[in-house]
Amino acid sequence: MKLPRDLCGAQLAKSLARIGYRTTRQTGSHLRLTTAAPSEHHVTIPVHDPLKVGTLAAILADIAAHQEMSRDELLKLLFG
């Protein structure tokens, strides 16, 4: 599945709420999201519109590795 090209940081944060991530703080134009399942994990998302493709790919790769799933599985879960 291809990465969305017009996704902003706020939309990504809202999508990640579906899998248990919640906003714990905001500093300037960056959100810090945290989940406790399966273990504690933090990810920082820039609230830019749109997110750069490389930035989005790196964030999703980090989350997919923590959730022990492939990036395509994560994309289907979030945007499918």
FENGI-V15230 format. One record per helix or strand. SS is the DSSP state (2 for helix, 1 for strand). FROM is the first residue (numbers start at 1). TO is the last residue. Records with the same first field share a line. If there is no record, write none. Layout:
BEGIN
SS->FROM-TO + FROM-TO
END
This chain:
BEGIN
2->9-19 + 53-67 + 71-79
1->22-27 + 30-35 + 41-46
END
